[in-house]
């Protein structure tokens, strides 16, 4: 998927979010760093262009809530945690680039619960590649890309990587 395809997918997701939630009232957009945060900012911008409302947007770092901290050889570094307003009673649109096993999403939801009790959490992902290990299903999907376990999905965003594209790669 190229830049135009990514933009079309995000525009569709933005419209679906607005339709499902009947507007912007009570919505907060939070991305999972690194690329989920960039996508959250893009979604917020698209929604602002449609509705004329700037949604609170931030980041939720799931690093310390992961269930593989003791398993990995290298300890992951902390990323960005930015919850812009109290989340009690609000609807969180949680944004990530690729949904795979569901473990990162579970960790992000656990992190969110330390900041309050949202009314609901809705999941928006740019790519759903399958292979779930946990019962997590996205509410909004840019593209379903079935992959084998020997493949990976690489998302590049111009804000971070200098170019925007989605590619399927062979794992090493």
DSSP file (Angstrom, degrees, kcal/mol; ACC not computed):
  #  RESIDUE AA STRUCTURE BP1 BP2  ACC     N-H-->O    O-->H-N    N-H-->O    O-->H-N    TCO  KAPPA ALPHA  PHI   PSI    X-CA   Y-CA   Z-CA
    1    1 A X              0   0    0      0, 0.0   165,-2.3     0, 0.0     2,-0.1   0.000 360.0 360.0 360.0 134.0    0.0    0.0    0.0
    2    2 A X  B  >  -A  165   0A   0    163,-0.2     4,-2.4     1,-0.0     5,-0.2  -0.312 360.0 -82.5 -97.5-175.7    1.4    3.4   -0.9
    3    3 A X  H  > S+     0   0    0    161,-0.5     4,-2.6     1,-0.2     5,-0.2   0.892 128.7  50.3 -55.6 -45.2    0.8    6.9    0.6
    4    4 A X  H  > S+     0   0    0      1,-0.2     4,-2.4     2,-0.2    -1,-0.2   0.903 110.4  50.1 -62.8 -41.3   -2.4    7.4   -1.3
    5    5 A X  H  > S+     0   0    0      2,-0.2     4,-2.3     1,-0.2    -1,-0.2   0.894 110.6  49.7 -63.4 -40.7   -3.8    4.0   -0.1
    6    6 A X  H  X S+     0   0    0     -4,-2.4     4,-2.5     2,-0.2    -2,-0.2   0.926 110.9  49.5 -63.7 -44.7   -2.9    4.8    3.5
    7    7 A X  H  X S+     0   0    0     -4,-2.6     4,-2.4     1,-0.2    -2,-0.2   0.904 111.1  49.2 -62.6 -41.5   -4.6    8.2    3.3
    8    8 A X  H  X S+     0   0    0     -4,-2.4     4,-2.3     2,-0.2    -1,-0.2   0.916 111.4  49.6 -63.2 -42.4   -7.7    6.6    1.8
    9    9 A X  H  X S+     0   0    0     -4,-2.3     4,-2.4     1,-0.2    -2,-0.2   0.915 112.4  47.3 -63.1 -43.1   -7.8    4.0    4.5
   10   10 A X  H  X S+     0   0    0     -4,-2.5     4,-2.6     2,-0.2    -1,-0.2   0.880 110.4  52.3 -67.4 -37.8   -7.4    6.6    7.3
   11   11 A X  H  X S+     0   0    0     -4,-2.4     4,-2.2     2,-0.2    -1,-0.2   0.915 110.9  48.0 -63.0 -42.1  -10.1    8.8    5.7
   12   12 A X  H  X S+     0   0    0     -4,-2.3     4,-2.4     2,-0.2    -2,-0.2   0.925 111.7  49.4 -63.7 -44.4  -12.5    5.8    5.7
   13   13 A X  H  X S+     0   0    0     -4,-2.4     4,-2.6     2,-0.2    -2,-0.2   0.914 109.5  52.4 -60.6 -43.3  -11.6    4.9    9.3
   14   14 A X  H  X S+     0   0    0     -4,-2.6     4,-2.3     1,-0.2    -1,-0.2   0.924 110.9  46.7 -59.7 -45.4  -12.2    8.6   10.4
   15   15 A X  H  X S+     0   0    0     -4,-2.2     4,-2.5     1,-0.2    -1,-0.2   0.892 111.7  51.3 -64.1 -39.5  -15.7    8.5    8.7
   16   16 A X  H  X S+     0   0    0     -4,-2.4     4,-2.8     2,-0.2     5,-0.2   0.897 109.2  50.9 -65.0 -39.9  -16.5    5.2   10.4
   17   17 A X  H  X S+     0   0    0     -4,-2.6     4,-2.1     2,-0.2    -2,-0.2   0.937 112.6  46.1 -60.9 -47.2  -15.5    6.5   13.8
   18   18 A X  H  X>S+     0   0    0     -4,-2.3     5,-2.3     2,-0.2     4,-0.5   0.894 114.6  47.6 -64.5 -40.5  -17.7    9.6   13.3
   19   19 A X  H ><5S+     0   0    0     -4,-2.5     3,-0.8     3,-0.2    -2,-0.2   0.947 113.8  45.8 -66.5 -48.3  -20.6    7.5   12.1
   20   20 A X  H 3<5S+     0   0    0     -4,-2.8    -2,-0.2     1,-0.2    -1,-0.2   0.870 120.7  39.0 -63.4 -36.7  -20.4    4.9   14.9
   21   21 A X  H 3<5S-     0   0    0     -4,-2.1    -1,-0.2    -5,-0.2    -2,-0.2   0.363 106.5-123.7 -97.1   4.3  -20.0    7.5   17.6
   22   22 A X  T <<5S-     0   0    0     -3,-0.8     2,-0.3    -4,-0.5     3,-0.2   0.899  75.6 -32.5  54.1  45.7  -22.5   10.0   16.1
   23   23 A X  S   <S-     0   0    0     -5,-2.3    -2,-0.2    -6,-0.2    28,-0.0  -0.796  91.8 -58.4 114.8-156.3  -19.9   12.8   16.0
   24   24 A X  S >  S+     0   0    0     -2,-0.3     3,-2.0    27,-0.1    -1,-0.1   0.482  76.6 130.6-110.4  -6.1  -17.0   13.7   18.2
   25   25 A X  T 3  S+     0   0    0      1,-0.3    66,-0.1    -3,-0.2    30,-0.0  -0.280  83.3   2.5 -59.5 127.8  -18.5   14.3   21.6
   26   26 A X  T 3  S+     0   0    0      1,-0.2    65,-3.1    64,-0.1     2,-0.3   0.597  97.3 136.7  76.8  12.8  -16.6   12.4   24.3
   27   27 A X  E <   -c   91   0B   0     -3,-2.0    29,-0.6    63,-0.2     2,-0.4  -0.733  29.3-178.4 -96.7 142.3  -13.9   11.0   22.0
   28   28 A X  E     -cd  92  56B   0     63,-2.1    65,-3.3    -2,-0.3     2,-0.6  -0.997  16.7-146.5-132.9 134.6  -10.2   10.9   22.7
   29   29 A X  E     +cd  93  57B   0     27,-2.6    29,-2.2    -2,-0.4     2,-0.4  -0.907  20.4 177.6-106.5 120.0   -7.7    9.5   20.2
   30   30 A X  E     -cd  94  58B   0     63,-2.6    65,-2.7    -2,-0.6     2,-0.3  -0.983  10.6-157.8-126.2 126.3   -4.6    7.7   21.7
   31   31 A X  E     -cd  95  59B   0     27,-2.6    29,-2.2    -2,-0.4     2,-0.7  -0.736  18.6-125.9-102.6 150.8   -1.9    6.1   19.6
   32   32 A X     >> -     0   0    0     63,-2.6     4,-1.4    -2,-0.3     5,-0.6  -0.846  54.9 -84.7 -91.6 116.3    0.5    3.4   20.6
   33   33 A X  T  45S+     0   0    0     -2,-0.7    29,-0.2    47,-0.4     2,-0.2  -0.280  95.6  23.3 -60.1 146.4    4.0    4.6   19.9
   34   34 A X  T  >5S-     0   0    0     27,-0.0     4,-1.2    62,-0.0     3,-0.5  -0.778 135.4  -1.6 -97.8 -50.8    5.8    4.7   17.6
   35   35 A X  H  >5S+     0   0    0      1,-0.2     4,-2.3     2,-0.2     5,-0.2   0.780 125.6  63.5 -75.7 -26.2    3.7    4.5   14.4
   36   36 A X  H  X5S+     0   0    0     -4,-1.4     4,-2.1     1,-0.2    -3,-0.3   0.850 102.3  52.3 -63.3 -32.8    0.3    4.2   16.1
   37   37 A X  H  ><S+     0   0    0     -5,-0.6     4,-2.1    -3,-0.5    -1,-0.2   0.915 108.8  48.9 -68.8 -43.1    0.9    7.7   17.6
   38   38 A X  H  X S+     0   0    0     -4,-1.2     4,-1.9     1,-0.2    -2,-0.2   0.896 112.4  48.9 -61.9 -39.7    1.6    9.1   14.1
   39   39 A X  H  X S+     0   0    0     -4,-2.3     4,-2.8     2,-0.2    -1,-0.2   0.875 107.8  54.6 -67.4 -37.5   -1.5    7.5   12.8
   40   40 A X  H  X S+     0   0    0     -4,-2.1     4,-2.5     2,-0.2    -2,-0.2   0.910 108.2  49.4 -61.9 -41.8   -3.5    8.9   15.7
   41   41 A X  H  X S+     0   0    0     -4,-2.1     4,-2.1     2,-0.2    -1,-0.2   0.902 111.4  48.9 -64.3 -40.7   -2.3   12.4   14.9
   42   42 A X  H  X S+     0   0    0     -4,-1.9     4,-2.4     2,-0.2    -2,-0.2   0.930 111.5  49.4 -64.0 -44.8   -3.3   11.8   11.2
   43   43 A X  H  X S+     0   0    0     -4,-2.8     4,-2.8     1,-0.2     5,-0.2   0.922 109.8  51.5 -60.2 -44.0   -6.8   10.6   12.2
   44   44 A X  H  X S+     0   0    0     -4,-2.5     4,-2.5     1,-0.2    11,-0.3   0.913 110.1  49.5 -58.5 -43.1   -7.3   13.5   14.5
   45   45 A X  H  X S+     0   0    0     -4,-2.1     4,-2.0     2,-0.2    -1,-0.2   0.897 111.4  48.2 -64.3 -41.7   -6.4   15.9   11.6
   46   46 A X  H  X S+     0   0    0     -4,-2.4     4,-1.7     2,-0.2    -2,-0.2   0.927 112.7  48.5 -65.0 -44.8   -8.8   14.2    9.2
   47   47 A X  H  X S+     0   0    0     -4,-2.8     4,-3.2     1,-0.2     5,-0.5   0.896 109.8  52.5 -62.3 -40.5  -11.6   14.3   11.8
   48   48 A X  H  X S+     0   0    0     -4,-2.5     4,-2.2    -5,-0.2    -1,-0.2   0.893 108.1  51.7 -62.1 -39.2  -10.9   17.9   12.4
   49   49 A X  H  < S+     0   0    0     -4,-2.0    -1,-0.2     2,-0.2    -2,-0.2   0.837 116.6  39.9 -65.2 -33.1  -11.1   18.6    8.7
   50   50 A X  H  < S+     0   0    0     -4,-1.7    -2,-0.2    -5,-0.1    -1,-0.2   0.926 132.0  21.4 -80.2 -48.4  -14.5   16.8    8.5
   51   51 A X  H  < S-     0   0    0     -4,-3.2    -3,-0.2     2,-0.2    -2,-0.2   0.608  92.0-126.2-101.1 -16.1  -16.1   18.1   11.8
   52   52 A X  S  < S+     0   0    0     -4,-2.2     2,-0.4    -5,-0.5    -4,-0.2   0.716  73.0 119.5  73.6  19.4  -14.2   21.2   12.6
   53   53 A X        -     0   0    0     -6,-0.4     2,-0.8    -9,-0.1    -1,-0.3  -0.971  59.8-141.5-122.1 131.2  -13.4   19.8   16.1
   54   54 A X        -     0   0    0     -2,-0.4     2,-0.2    -3,-0.1    -9,-0.1  -0.816  22.6-149.9 -92.7 109.3  -10.0   19.2   17.4
   55   55 A X        -     0   0    0     -2,-0.8     2,-0.2   -11,-0.3   -27,-0.1  -0.488  27.1 -99.2 -76.2 145.2  -10.1   16.0   19.4
   56   56 A X  E     -d   28   0B   0    -29,-0.6   -27,-2.6    -2,-0.2     2,-0.4  -0.484  50.8-172.2 -60.0 131.1   -7.8   15.4   22.4
   57   57 A X  E     +d   29   0B   0    -29,-0.2     2,-0.2    -2,-0.2   -27,-0.2  -0.988  16.9 132.4-134.7 138.1   -5.0   13.3   21.0
   58   58 A X  E     -d   30   0B   0    -29,-2.2   -27,-2.6    -2,-0.4     2,-0.3  -0.794  42.9 -89.1-158.6-158.8   -2.1   11.6   22.8
   59   59 A X  E     -dE  31  82B   0     23,-1.7    23,-3.0   -29,-0.3     2,-0.5  -0.964  14.4-156.8-134.7 146.7    0.0    8.5   23.2
   60   60 A X        -     0   0    0    -29,-2.2     2,-0.6    -2,-0.3   -27,-0.3  -0.959  14.0-151.6-126.1 113.4   -0.2    5.4   25.5
   61   61 A X        -     0   0    0     -2,-0.5     3,-0.3   -29,-0.1   -29,-0.1  -0.741  12.7-177.1 -87.4 118.0    3.0    3.5   26.0
   62   62 A X    >   +     0   0    0     -2,-0.6     3,-1.6   -29,-0.2     4,-0.4   0.359  50.8 109.0 -94.1   4.4    2.4   -0.1   26.7
   63   63 A X  G >  S+     0   0    0      1,-0.3     3,-1.3     2,-0.2    -1,-0.2   0.884  79.1  44.0 -52.3 -51.5    6.0   -1.1   27.2
   64   64 A X  G 3  S+     0   0    0     -3,-0.3    -1,-0.3     1,-0.3    -2,-0.1   0.564 112.0  55.7 -75.0  -6.7    5.9   -1.7   31.0
   65   65 A X  G <  S+     0   0    0     -3,-1.6    -1,-0.3    39,-0.1    -2,-0.2   0.356  79.6 119.2-104.9   3.1    2.6   -3.6   30.7
   66   66 A X    X   -     0   0    0     -3,-1.3     3,-0.6    -4,-0.4    38,-0.1  -0.366  61.1-141.2 -71.5 149.9    3.9   -6.2   28.2
   67   67 A X  T 3  S+     0   0    0      1,-0.2     3,-0.1     2,-0.1    -1,-0.1   0.384  95.8  60.5 -91.1   3.9    3.8   -9.8   29.2
   68   68 A X  T >>  +     0   0    0      1,-0.1     4,-2.1     2,-0.1     3,-0.7   0.174  65.0 110.4-115.0  17.6    7.2  -10.6   27.5
   69   69 A X  T <4 S+     0   0    0     -3,-0.6    -1,-0.1     1,-0.3    -2,-0.1   0.894  85.2  42.2 -60.4 -40.9    9.5   -8.2   29.5
   70   70 A X  T 34 S+     0   0    0      1,-0.2    -1,-0.3    -3,-0.1    -2,-0.1   0.598 114.1  53.5 -81.1 -10.4   11.3  -11.0   31.2
   71   71 A X  T <4 S+     0   0    0     -3,-0.7    -2,-0.2     3,-0.1    -1,-0.2   0.827  86.7  89.1 -92.4 -37.7   11.5  -13.2   28.1
   72   72 A X     <  -     0   0    0     -4,-2.1     3,-0.0     1,-0.1     4,-0.0  -0.325  69.8-140.2 -68.6 143.9   13.1  -10.7   25.6
   73   73 A X  S    S+     0   0    0      1,-0.1     2,-0.5     2,-0.0    -1,-0.1   0.928  92.7  45.7 -66.5 -46.1   16.9  -10.6   25.4
   74   74 A X  S    S-     0   0    0     -3,-0.0     2,-0.4     0, 0.0    -1,-0.1  -0.856  89.6-126.6-101.3 132.6   16.9   -6.9   25.1
   75   75 A X        -     0   0    0     -2,-0.5    -6,-0.1     1,-0.1    -5,-0.1  -0.617  30.9-118.7 -76.0 130.9   14.8   -4.8   27.4
   76   76 A X        -     0   0    0     -2,-0.4     2,-0.3   -13,-0.1    -1,-0.1  -0.325  25.6-118.8 -69.0 152.3   12.6   -2.4   25.4
   77   77 A X        -     0   0    0      1,-0.1    -1,-0.1    -2,-0.0   -14,-0.1  -0.632  29.9-101.6 -90.9 150.6   13.0    1.3   25.9
   78   78 A X        -     0   0    0     -2,-0.3    -1,-0.1     1,-0.1     2,-0.1  -0.397  40.4-170.2 -68.1 145.9   10.2    3.5   27.2
   79   79 A X        -     0   0    0      1,-0.1     2,-0.5    -2,-0.1    -1,-0.1   0.095  39.9 -37.8-112.2-135.9    8.4    5.5   24.5
   80   80 A X        -     0   0    0    -20,-0.1     2,-0.5    -2,-0.1   -47,-0.4  -0.825  42.6-176.1-104.3 129.2    5.8    8.3   24.8
   81   81 A X        +     0   0    0     -2,-0.5     2,-0.3   -21,-0.2   -21,-0.2  -0.976  18.8 154.0-120.3 115.4    3.1    8.5   27.4
   82   82 A X  B     +E   59   0B   0    -23,-3.0   -23,-1.7    -2,-0.5     2,-0.8  -0.766  14.0 174.2-146.7  93.8    0.8   11.4   26.9
   83   83 A X        -     0   0    0     -2,-0.3   -25,-0.1   -25,-0.2   -53,-0.1  -0.891  16.8-163.7 -99.7 104.4   -2.8   11.2   28.1
   84   84 A X        +     0   0    0     -2,-0.8     2,-0.3     2,-0.0    -1,-0.1   0.721  63.9  11.2 -71.0 -24.1   -4.0   14.8   27.4
   85   85 A X  S    S-     0   0    0    -29,-0.1     2,-0.1     0, 0.0   -57,-0.0  -0.950  95.7 -75.6-144.9 162.9   -7.1   14.8   29.6
   86   86 A X        -     0   0    0     -2,-0.3    30,-0.1     1,-0.1    -2,-0.0  -0.422  39.9-155.1 -60.0 137.3   -8.8   12.7   32.3
   87   87 A X    >   +     0   0    0     28,-0.7     3,-2.2    25,-0.1    32,-0.4   0.461  45.0 131.3 -99.7  -1.9  -10.3    9.7   30.5
   88   88 A X  T 3  S+     0   0    0     27,-0.3    30,-0.3     1,-0.3     3,-0.1  -0.299  84.5   0.8 -55.6 126.9  -13.0    8.7   33.0
   89   89 A X  T 3  S+     0   0    0     28,-2.5    -1,-0.3     1,-0.2     2,-0.2   0.486 107.1 117.1  76.7   3.6  -16.3    8.3   31.1
   90   90 A X    <   -     0   0    0     -3,-2.2    29,-2.0    27,-0.1    30,-1.3  -0.586  68.5-113.7-101.2 164.6  -14.9    9.0   27.7
   91   91 A X  E     -cf  27 120B   0    -65,-3.1   -63,-2.1    28,-0.2     2,-0.5  -0.880  29.9-151.7 -97.8 121.1  -14.6    6.9   24.6
   92   92 A X  E     -cf  28 121B   0     28,-2.9    30,-3.4    -2,-0.6     2,-0.8  -0.809   6.9-156.1 -95.5 127.5  -11.0    6.1   23.7
   93   93 A X  E     -cf  29 122B   0    -65,-3.3   -63,-2.6    -2,-0.5     2,-0.5  -0.903  17.6-159.4 -98.3 104.5  -10.1    5.4   20.1
   94   94 A X  E     -cf  30 123B   0     28,-3.2    30,-3.1    -2,-0.8     2,-0.4  -0.758   9.0-162.1 -89.7 126.6   -6.9    3.4   20.5
   95   95 A X  E     +cf  31 124B   0    -65,-2.7   -63,-2.6    -2,-0.5     2,-0.3  -0.917  17.3 162.1-119.4 132.4   -4.8    3.4   17.4
   96   96 A X  E     - f   0 125B   0     28,-2.0    30,-1.5    -2,-0.4    31,-0.2  -0.952  36.9-130.4-140.2 163.3   -2.0    1.1   16.3
   97   97 A X  E    S+     0   0B   0     -2,-0.3    30,-2.2     1,-0.3     2,-0.4   0.955  89.1  18.2 -79.9 -51.2   -0.3    0.4   13.0
   98   98 A X  E     - f   0 127B   0     28,-0.2     2,-0.6    27,-0.1    -1,-0.3  -0.982  61.0-155.2-128.8 130.6   -0.4   -3.5   12.9
   99   99 A X  E     + f   0 128B   0     28,-2.9    30,-2.3    -2,-0.4    31,-0.5  -0.917  34.8 142.0-101.5 123.7   -2.6   -5.9   14.8
  100  100 A X  S    S-     0   0    0     -2,-0.6    -1,-0.1    28,-0.2    30,-0.1   0.469  73.3  -2.0-124.5 -94.0   -1.0   -9.3   15.1
  101  101 A X  S    S-     0   0    0     31,-0.2    32,-2.8    32,-0.1    33,-1.6   0.774  86.1-123.2 -79.1 -25.8   -1.2  -11.4   18.3
  102  102 A X  S  > S+     0   0    0     30,-0.2     4,-2.2    31,-0.2     5,-0.2   0.309  80.1 115.0  99.2  -6.7   -3.2   -8.8   20.3
  103  103 A X  H  > S+     0   0    0      1,-0.2     4,-2.2     2,-0.2     5,-0.1   0.867  73.4  50.8 -68.7 -37.1   -0.7   -8.7   23.1
  104  104 A X  H  > S+     0   0    0      2,-0.2     4,-2.4     1,-0.2    -1,-0.2   0.905 110.9  50.0 -65.5 -40.0    0.4   -5.0   22.5
  105  105 A X  H  > S+     0   0    0      2,-0.2     4,-2.5     1,-0.2    -2,-0.2   0.918 109.6  50.7 -64.7 -43.3   -3.3   -4.0   22.6
  106  106 A X  H  X S+     0   0    0     -4,-2.2     4,-2.1     1,-0.2    -1,-0.2   0.923 111.5  48.6 -59.1 -44.2   -3.9   -5.9   25.8
  107  107 A X  H  X S+     0   0    0     -4,-2.2     4,-2.3     1,-0.2    -2,-0.2   0.897 110.6  50.8 -63.5 -41.3   -0.9   -4.2   27.4
  108  108 A X  H  X S+     0   0    0     -4,-2.4     4,-2.4     2,-0.2    -1,-0.2   0.893 109.1  50.9 -64.9 -39.4   -2.1   -0.7   26.1
  109  109 A X  H  X S+     0   0    0     -4,-2.5     4,-1.8     2,-0.2    -1,-0.2   0.902 109.5  50.9 -65.2 -39.5   -5.6   -1.3   27.6
  110  110 A X  H  X S+     0   0    0     -4,-2.1     4,-0.7     1,-0.2    -2,-0.2   0.915 110.1  50.1 -62.1 -42.0   -3.9   -2.3   31.0
  111  111 A X  H >< S+     0   0    0     -4,-2.3     3,-1.1     1,-0.2     4,-0.3   0.915 107.9  53.8 -61.4 -43.2   -1.9    0.9   30.8
  112  112 A X  H >< S+     0   0    0     -4,-2.4     3,-2.2     1,-0.3     4,-0.4   0.874  99.1  62.1 -58.9 -38.3   -5.0    3.0   30.1
  113  113 A X  H >< S+     0   0    0     -4,-1.8     3,-0.6     1,-0.3    -1,-0.3   0.734  94.0  63.0 -64.7 -21.4   -6.8    1.6   33.2
  114  114 A X  T << S+     0   0    0     -3,-1.1    -1,-0.3    -4,-0.7    -2,-0.2   0.636 104.4  49.3 -73.7 -12.5   -4.1    3.1   35.4
  115  115 A X  T <  S-     0   0    0     -3,-2.2   -28,-0.7     1,-0.3     2,-0.3   0.441 125.4 -68.9-105.6  -2.6   -5.3    6.5   34.1
  116  116 A X    <   -     0   0    0     -3,-0.6     2,-0.6    -4,-0.4    -1,-0.3  -0.929  55.9 -64.4 146.6-169.8   -9.0    6.1   34.7
  117  117 A X        -     0   0    0     -2,-0.3   -28,-2.5    -3,-0.1   -27,-0.1  -0.853  46.0-158.2-121.6  94.5  -12.1    4.2   33.7
  118  118 A X        -     0   0    0     -2,-0.6   -27,-0.2   -30,-0.3   -30,-0.2  -0.300  24.2-124.8 -68.1 156.0  -13.1    5.1   30.1
  119  119 A X  S    S-     0   0    0    -29,-2.0     2,-0.3   -32,-0.4   -28,-0.2   0.913  88.3 -19.1 -64.4 -42.9  -16.7    4.5   29.0
  120  120 A X  E     -f   91   0B   0    -30,-1.3   -28,-2.9     2,-0.0     2,-0.5  -0.985  56.2-136.4-158.8 161.4  -15.4    2.4   26.2
  121  121 A X  E     -f   92   0B   0     -2,-0.3     2,-0.4   -30,-0.2   -28,-0.2  -0.993  18.5-169.0-123.9 125.6  -12.3    1.6   24.2
  122  122 A X  E     -f   93   0B   0    -30,-3.4   -28,-3.2    -2,-0.5     2,-0.5  -0.925  15.1-137.9-113.8 141.1  -12.5    1.2   20.4
  123  123 A X  E     -f   94   0B   0     -2,-0.4    17,-2.2    14,-0.3    16,-2.0  -0.866  17.8-176.6-107.5 125.1   -9.6   -0.1   18.4
  124  124 A X  E     +fg  95 140B   0    -30,-3.1   -28,-2.0    -2,-0.5     2,-0.4  -0.982   9.1 176.7-117.9 125.5   -8.5    1.3   15.1
  125  125 A X  E     -fg  96 141B   0     15,-2.6    17,-2.2    -2,-0.5    18,-0.2  -0.970  31.2-147.3-128.5 145.0   -5.6   -0.4   13.2
  126  126 A X  E    S+     0   0B   0    -30,-1.5    17,-1.2    -2,-0.4     2,-0.4   0.893  91.0  23.1 -73.0 -40.1   -4.1    0.4    9.8
  127  127 A X  E     -fg  98 143B   0    -30,-2.2   -28,-2.9    15,-0.2     2,-0.6  -0.993  58.9-166.6-132.8 131.2   -3.3   -3.3    9.2
  128  128 A X  E     +fg  99 144B   0     15,-2.2    17,-2.2    -2,-0.4   -28,-0.2  -0.968  12.2 173.3-110.8 114.2   -4.9   -6.5   10.6
  129  129 A X        -     0   0    0    -30,-2.3    18,-1.0    -2,-0.6   -29,-0.1   0.384  34.4-134.5-104.2   3.3   -2.6   -9.4    9.7
  130  130 A X        +     0   0    0    -31,-0.5    -1,-0.3    16,-0.1    16,-0.0  -0.337  64.1 117.9  82.1-164.2   -4.3  -12.1   11.7
  131  131 A X        -     0   0    0      1,-0.2    -1,-0.1    -2,-0.1   -31,-0.1   0.831  48.2-172.1  68.5  37.5   -2.7  -14.8   14.0
  132  132 A X        -     0   0    0      1,-0.1   -31,-0.2   -30,-0.1   -30,-0.2  -0.322  23.9-178.6 -63.5 139.2   -4.4  -13.6   17.2
  133  133 A X  S    S+     0   0    0    -32,-2.8     2,-0.3     1,-0.1   -31,-0.2   0.513  74.9  45.4-106.8 -16.3   -3.3  -15.1   20.4
  134  134 A X  S    S-     0   0    0    -33,-1.6     2,-2.5     2,-0.1    -1,-0.1  -0.905  98.0-101.3-125.8 154.0   -5.8  -13.1   22.5
  135  135 A X  S    S+     0   0    0     -2,-0.3     2,-0.5    -3,-0.1   -33,-0.1  -0.394  70.6 138.1 -77.6  70.3   -9.5  -12.5   21.8
  136  136 A X        -     0   0    0     -2,-2.5     2,-0.4   -35,-0.2    -2,-0.1  -0.964  28.1-177.7-119.4 129.4   -9.0   -8.9   20.5
  137  137 A X        -     0   0    0     -2,-0.5   -14,-0.3   -35,-0.0     2,-0.1  -0.992  24.4-124.2-128.9 129.7  -10.9   -7.7   17.5
  138  138 A X        -     0   0    0     -2,-0.4   -14,-0.2     1,-0.1     3,-0.1  -0.413   5.0-153.1 -73.1 148.6  -10.5   -4.2   15.9
  139  139 A X  S    S+     0   0    0    -16,-2.0     2,-0.4     1,-0.3   -15,-0.2   0.764  87.2  29.9 -84.6 -30.3  -13.4   -1.9   15.4
  140  140 A X  E     -g  124   0B   0    -17,-2.2   -15,-2.6  -123,-0.0     2,-0.4  -0.998  69.5-175.5-136.1 129.3  -11.8   -0.2   12.5
  141  141 A X  E     -g  125   0B   0     -2,-0.4   -15,-0.2   -17,-0.2     3,-0.2  -0.990  17.9-164.7-129.5 129.2   -9.4   -1.7   10.0
  142  142 A X  E    S-     0   0B   0    -17,-2.2     2,-0.3    -2,-0.4   -15,-0.2   0.919  80.6  -9.4 -72.9 -45.7   -7.6    0.0    7.1
  143  143 A X  E     -g  127   0B   0    -17,-1.2   -15,-2.2   -18,-0.2     2,-0.6  -0.958  57.6-137.4-157.3 133.6   -6.6   -3.2    5.4
  144  144 A X  E     -g  128   0B   0     -2,-0.3     2,-0.5   -17,-0.2   -15,-0.2  -0.844  24.9-179.7 -88.9 123.5   -6.6   -6.9    6.1
  145  145 A X        -     0   0    0    -17,-2.2     2,-0.1    -2,-0.6    -2,-0.0  -0.850  16.8-149.5-127.1  94.5   -3.4   -8.5    5.0
  146  146 A X        +     0   0    0     -2,-0.5     2,-0.3     1,-0.0   -16,-0.1  -0.426  25.6 177.6 -63.2 133.4   -3.3  -12.2    5.7
  147  147 A X        -     0   0    0    -18,-1.0     2,-0.2    -2,-0.1   -16,-0.0  -0.892  28.8-118.2-132.1 162.2    0.3  -13.3    6.3
  148  148 A X    >   -     0   0    0     -2,-0.3     3,-1.5     4,-0.1   -19,-0.0  -0.526  37.2-107.2 -88.4 168.2    2.1  -16.5    7.2
  149  149 A X  T 3  S+     0   0    0      1,-0.3    -1,-0.1    -2,-0.2    -2,-0.0   0.644 120.8  62.3 -70.8 -12.3    4.1  -16.7   10.5
  150  150 A X  T 3  S+     0   0    0     20,-0.0    21,-3.0    22,-0.0     2,-0.3   0.470  99.4  70.1 -88.2  -3.0    7.2  -16.5    8.4
  151  151 A X  E <   -B  170   0A   0     -3,-1.5     2,-0.3    19,-0.2    19,-0.2  -0.749  62.1-163.0-113.0 160.7    6.2  -13.0    7.1
  152  152 A X  E     -B  169   0A   0     17,-3.0    17,-2.7    -2,-0.3     2,-0.5  -0.872  18.4-125.5-131.5 167.5    6.0   -9.6    8.7
  153  153 A X  E     -B  168   0A   0     -2,-0.3     2,-0.6    15,-0.2    15,-0.2  -0.980  19.5-159.2-118.0 125.9    4.3   -6.4    7.9
  154  154 A X  E     -B  167   0A   0     13,-3.2    13,-2.3    -2,-0.5     2,-0.5  -0.919   5.0-167.7-107.5 122.6    6.4   -3.2    7.7
  155  155 A X  E     -B  166   0A   0     -2,-0.6     2,-0.4    11,-0.2    11,-0.2  -0.934   4.3-173.2-107.8 128.0    4.6    0.1    8.0
  156  156 A X  E     -B  165   0A   0      9,-2.9     9,-1.9    -2,-0.5     2,-0.4  -0.974   3.6-165.0-119.5 136.7    6.5    3.2    7.2
  157  157 A X    >>> -     0   0    0     -2,-0.4     4,-4.0     7,-0.2     3,-1.4  -0.969  25.1-131.0-122.4 138.6    5.1    6.7    7.8
  158  158 A X  H 3>5S+     0   0    0     -2,-0.4     4,-1.1     1,-0.3     6,-0.1   0.821 106.3  60.0 -58.1 -32.8    6.6    9.9    6.2
  159  159 A X  H 345S+     0   0    0      1,-0.1    -1,-0.3     2,-0.1     5,-0.1   0.801 124.5  18.3 -64.6 -28.3    6.6   11.6    9.6
  160  160 A X  H <45S+     0   0    0     -3,-1.4    -2,-0.2     3,-0.2    -1,-0.1   0.786 138.4  28.1-109.4 -43.4    8.9    9.0   11.1
  161  161 A X  H  <5S-     0   0    0     -4,-4.0    -3,-0.2     2,-0.3    -2,-0.1   0.456  98.5-114.6-107.2  -4.3   10.5    7.2    8.2
  162  162 A X  S  <<S+     0   0    0     -4,-1.1     2,-0.3    -5,-0.7    -4,-0.3   0.367  93.6  51.0  84.8  -6.6   10.6    9.8    5.4
  163  163 A X  S    S-     0   0    0     -6,-0.4     2,-0.5     2,-0.1    -2,-0.3  -0.979  75.0-129.7-155.2 157.3    8.2    7.8    3.3
  164  164 A X        +     0   0    0     -2,-0.3  -161,-0.5    -7,-0.2     2,-0.3  -0.959  46.1 121.5-118.1 125.0    4.8    6.1    3.7
  165  165 A X  E     -AB   2 156A   0     -9,-1.9    -9,-2.9    -2,-0.5     2,-0.4  -0.967  45.0-136.5-168.3 159.9    4.1    2.5    2.6
  166  166 A X  E     + B   0 155A   0   -165,-2.3     2,-0.3    -2,-0.3   -11,-0.2  -0.998  30.1 172.8-125.0 128.1    3.0   -0.8    3.8
  167  167 A X  E     - B   0 154A   0    -13,-2.3   -13,-3.2    -2,-0.4     2,-0.5  -0.966  31.6-128.6-134.4 151.2    5.0   -3.9    2.7
  168  168 A X  E     - B   0 153A   0     -2,-0.3     2,-0.3   -15,-0.2   -15,-0.2  -0.866  35.3-172.3 -94.6 131.2    5.0   -7.6    3.5
  169  169 A X  E     - B   0 152A   0    -17,-2.7   -17,-3.0    -2,-0.5     2,-0.4  -0.881  27.2-111.3-124.8 154.5    8.5   -8.8    4.3
  170  170 A X  E     - B   0 151A   0     -2,-0.3   -19,-0.2   -19,-0.2     2,-0.1  -0.709  37.2-124.4 -80.4 132.8   10.1  -12.2    5.0
  171  171 A X              0   0    0    -21,-3.0    -1,-0.0    -2,-0.4   -21,-0.0  -0.481 360.0 360.0 -75.6 150.4   11.2  -12.6    8.6
  172  172 A X              0   0    0     -2,-0.1    -1,-0.1   -21,-0.0   -21,-0.1   0.438 360.0 360.0 -84.9 360.0   14.8  -13.5    9.2
